[in-house]
Amino acid sequence: MTPPRKSRRRNWPPHFVLVPGLLISFFARKLAANPDLVEIKSVAPSIVVELRYATSHNVTGRTLYPNGMRALILPSVAQQLGGAQKFLRQYDYGLKIWDAYRPREAQLLLWQLAGKRLDYIADPENGFGSMHSWGVSVDATLVDVWGRPVTMPTDFDEFSPAATMYYQGIDPLVRAHLRLLQVAMAGNNFYGLRTEWWHFTTADWKRYVPYQEAKESLDRNGAKPEKLKSASPKDLNSKT
């Protein structure tokens, strides 16, 4: 009989668990030398950035990112976001980025502070971790032409039935906003996540992550990126 496959677990140094401040300082230095990522605003300057994990306004109530953390992503994904932004500007809307590349050390800190009580946070000791840590995913919402937030199904990381990809609420304006966001993202080669309307992953994610390991993890957690249904420009003309 073939022995069961052992899961690959990372041997994190003890200070990663005990001293969050040192952990943030450590990956701040690593970010400065990462040649594989670009700043989203360098490709699309009009995109609004509000990294929630760079503030205490997130599910942990703690700041997880270092001071001056920028919204970084793979270059090809940045180009996709630029395309989505250009599309939205035609309708006097734009993108706001709540999260982009998330260092593995930040994922560990997120897991320590909230993962054991919240099922949706990826365990960094899984071996694969979060899609964010591969630079292929963003958390995004809509803003108006002046950069102000518009009504959406929920706030960031607010997990309730309303947070699903296909909003079933009664507010027609919320439905219209979510539909516009999904049309913009789907039209620029992004997939969605069934449980998080704000989470988008490039449809080409398999090119950038260890596919077999990722597939096993995503299938197990029910977090596989999904093609956005009925997301095309003609949907914007349909009744809400």
C-alpha positions as CSV (number, residue, x, y, z in Angstrom):
1,M,0.0,0.0,0.0
2,T,1.3,3.5,-0.9
3,P,2.0,5.4,2.3
4,P,0.0,8.6,2.8
5,R,1.7,11.7,1.5
6,K,3.0,13.9,4.2
7,S,2.0,17.6,4.1
8,R,4.8,20.0,3.6
9,R,5.1,22.3,6.7
10,R,7.4,25.2,7.1
11,N,9.8,25.4,10.0
12,W,9.3,29.0,11.0
13,P,11.8,30.5,13.4
14,P,10.4,30.9,16.9
15,H,10.5,34.8,16.8
16,F,7.9,34.6,14.0
17,V,5.4,33.4,16.5
18,L,6.5,35.4,19.6
19,V,7.5,38.8,18.3
20,P,5.1,40.2,15.6
21,G,7.0,43.5,15.5
22,L,10.2,41.9,14.5
23,L,8.4,39.8,11.9
24,I,7.0,43.0,10.3
25,S,10.5,44.5,10.3
26,F,12.0,41.4,8.7
27,F,9.7,41.2,5.7
28,A,9.8,45.0,5.2
29,R,13.5,44.5,4.3
30,K,12.6,41.6,2.0
31,L,10.0,43.6,0.0
32,A,12.5,46.2,-1.0
33,A,14.5,43.7,-3.0
34,N,11.8,41.7,-4.7
35,P,12.3,42.1,-8.5
36,D,9.3,40.0,-9.5
37,L,6.6,42.5,-8.3
38,V,5.6,46.0,-9.5
39,E,3.6,48.7,-7.7
40,I,0.0,48.8,-9.0
41,K,-0.1,52.6,-9.1
42,S,3.0,52.6,-11.3
43,V,0.9,50.9,-14.0
44,A,-2.5,52.5,-13.2
45,P,-2.0,55.7,-11.1
46,S,-5.7,56.4,-10.8
47,I,-6.4,53.2,-8.9
48,V,-7.1,54.0,-5.2
49,V,-5.1,52.0,-2.7
50,E,-6.2,51.4,0.9
51,L,-4.3,48.4,2.2
52,R,-6.4,47.3,5.1
53,Y,-3.6,45.1,6.6
54,A,-1.4,48.2,6.7
55,T,-3.9,49.6,9.3
56,S,-5.8,48.2,12.3
57,H,-9.0,48.4,10.3
58,N,-9.1,44.6,9.5
59,V,-10.3,41.4,11.0
60,T,-7.4,41.2,13.5
61,G,-7.6,44.7,14.8
62,R,-3.8,44.9,14.3
63,T,-1.4,46.4,11.8
64,L,0.1,43.5,9.8
65,Y,2.1,45.4,7.2
66,P,5.1,47.6,7.7
67,N,5.0,51.4,7.3
68,G,5.1,52.5,3.7
69,M,3.8,49.1,2.4
70,R,2.8,49.5,-1.3
71,A,0.3,47.6,-3.3
72,L,2.5,45.2,-5.2
73,I,1.6,42.5,-7.8
74,L,3.0,40.5,-10.7
75,P,3.6,42.8,-13.7
76,S,1.1,40.9,-15.9
77,V,-1.6,41.2,-13.2
78,A,-0.9,44.9,-12.9
79,Q,-1.6,45.2,-16.6
80,Q,-4.9,43.4,-16.1
81,L,-5.8,45.8,-13.4
82,G,-5.0,48.7,-15.6
83,G,-7.4,47.3,-18.2
84,A,-10.1,47.0,-15.6
85,Q,-9.5,50.5,-14.4
86,K,-9.7,51.9,-18.0
87,F,-13.0,50.1,-18.5
88,L,-14.5,51.4,-15.2
89,R,-13.5,55.0,-16.0
90,Q,-15.9,55.0,-18.9
91,Y,-18.7,54.7,-16.3
92,D,-17.2,57.2,-13.9
93,Y,-16.1,54.5,-11.5
94,G,-12.7,53.1,-10.5
95,L,-11.0,50.4,-8.5
96,K,-9.9,50.5,-4.9
97,I,-7.4,47.9,-3.8
98,W,-7.8,46.5,-0.3
99,D,-5.0,44.0,-0.6
100,A,-2.6,42.7,-3.2
101,Y,0.7,40.8,-2.7
102,R,0.8,39.5,0.9
103,P,4.2,38.4,2.2
104,R,4.2,34.9,3.6
105,E,5.3,36.3,6.9
106,A,2.2,38.5,7.0
107,Q,0.1,35.5,6.2
108,L,1.6,33.7,9.2
109,L,0.8,36.7,11.4
110,L,-2.8,36.8,10.0
111,W,-3.1,33.1,10.7
112,Q,-1.8,33.5,14.3
113,L,-4.1,36.3,15.1
114,A,-7.3,35.1,13.4
115,G,-6.9,31.9,11.4
116,K,-7.7,29.5,14.2
117,R,-11.1,31.0,14.6
118,L,-11.9,31.9,11.0
119,D,-12.0,29.1,8.5
120,Y,-11.4,31.3,5.4
121,I,-7.8,32.3,6.3
122,A,-5.2,30.0,4.5
123,D,-2.8,28.2,6.8
124,P,0.8,29.3,5.8
125,E,2.1,26.0,7.1
126,N,0.1,24.3,4.4
127,G,3.0,24.6,2.0
128,F,1.0,26.6,-0.6
129,G,-0.5,29.3,1.6
130,S,-2.5,32.1,0.2
131,M,-2.9,33.1,-3.5
132,H,-2.0,36.6,-2.3
133,S,1.5,35.4,-1.4
134,W,2.1,34.5,-5.0
135,G,1.2,37.9,-6.4
136,V,-1.7,36.6,-8.4
137,S,-4.7,37.9,-6.4
138,V,-6.1,41.2,-5.3
139,D,-9.0,42.3,-3.0
140,A,-10.8,45.1,-4.8
141,T,-13.9,47.2,-4.6
142,L,-15.5,50.1,-6.4
143,V,-15.1,53.9,-5.9
144,D,-16.8,56.7,-7.7
145,V,-15.0,59.2,-10.0
146,W,-13.8,61.2,-7.0
147,G,-12.4,58.1,-5.3
148,R,-15.2,57.8,-2.7
149,P,-16.6,54.4,-1.7
150,V,-19.9,53.3,-3.2
151,T,-22.4,50.9,-1.7
152,M,-21.3,47.2,-2.0
153,P,-22.6,44.0,-0.5
154,T,-20.3,44.1,2.6
155,D,-17.2,45.7,3.9
156,F,-13.8,44.0,3.5
157,D,-13.4,40.6,5.3
158,E,-17.0,40.8,6.5
159,F,-18.1,37.2,6.2
160,S,-21.8,36.8,6.0
161,P,-24.2,35.4,3.3
162,A,-24.0,38.8,1.6
163,A,-20.3,38.4,1.0
164,T,-20.7,35.7,-1.6
165,M,-19.7,36.2,-5.2
166,Y,-23.4,36.3,-6.3
167,Y,-25.1,38.9,-4.1
168,Q,-28.8,37.9,-3.5
169,G,-29.8,41.0,-1.6
170,I,-32.7,43.3,-2.5
171,D,-30.8,46.5,-3.1
172,P,-30.7,47.1,-6.8
173,L,-27.8,49.7,-6.5
174,V,-25.6,47.2,-4.7
175,R,-26.4,44.6,-7.4
176,A,-25.5,47.1,-10.1
177,H,-22.2,48.1,-8.5
178,L,-21.2,44.5,-8.0
179,R,-22.1,43.6,-11.5
180,L,-20.0,46.5,-12.9
181,L,-17.0,45.4,-10.8
182,Q,-17.3,41.8,-12.0
183,V,-17.7,42.8,-15.6
184,A,-14.6,44.9,-15.4
185,M,-12.6,42.2,-13.8
186,A,-13.9,39.3,-15.9
187,G,-13.2,41.3,-19.1
188,N,-9.6,41.6,-18.0
189,N,-8.9,37.9,-17.3
190,F,-9.8,37.7,-13.6
191,Y,-11.7,34.9,-11.9
192,G,-13.6,35.3,-8.6
193,L,-14.0,33.5,-5.4
194,R,-17.4,32.1,-4.4
195,T,-17.2,33.2,-0.7
196,E,-15.6,36.6,-1.2
197,W,-17.1,39.1,-3.7
198,W,-14.0,41.3,-3.4
199,H,-11.4,38.6,-4.1
200,F,-10.1,38.3,-7.7
201,T,-7.3,36.1,-9.1
202,T,-5.8,36.2,-12.5
203,A,-7.1,33.4,-14.8
204,D,-3.5,32.6,-15.5
205,W,-2.7,31.7,-11.9
206,K,-1.6,28.2,-12.8
207,R,1.5,29.7,-14.6
208,Y,2.8,31.2,-11.3
209,V,2.0,28.8,-8.5
210,P,3.0,25.1,-7.8
211,Y,-0.2,23.8,-9.5
212,Q,-0.6,20.3,-8.0
213,E,0.1,21.5,-4.5
214,A,-2.2,24.5,-5.0
215,K,-5.0,22.3,-6.5
216,E,-5.0,20.0,-3.6
217,S,-5.2,22.8,-1.1
218,L,-7.8,24.8,-3.0
219,D,-10.0,21.8,-3.6
220,R,-9.8,20.9,0.1
221,N,-10.7,24.4,1.3
222,G,-13.3,25.1,-1.4
223,A,-11.3,28.2,-2.4
224,K,-10.6,27.5,-6.1
225,P,-10.9,30.5,-8.4
226,E,-14.0,30.4,-10.5
227,K,-15.0,32.1,-13.7
228,L,-17.4,34.9,-13.2
229,K,-20.8,33.9,-14.6
230,S,-22.8,36.3,-16.8
231,A,-20.1,38.9,-16.6
232,S,-20.0,40.7,-19.9
233,P,-20.6,44.4,-20.8
234,K,-24.0,43.6,-22.2
235,D,-25.1,42.6,-18.7
236,L,-24.8,46.3,-17.6
237,N,-27.8,47.1,-19.8
238,S,-30.0,44.4,-18.2
239,K,-32.4,45.2,-15.4
240,T,-31.1,44.9,-11.8
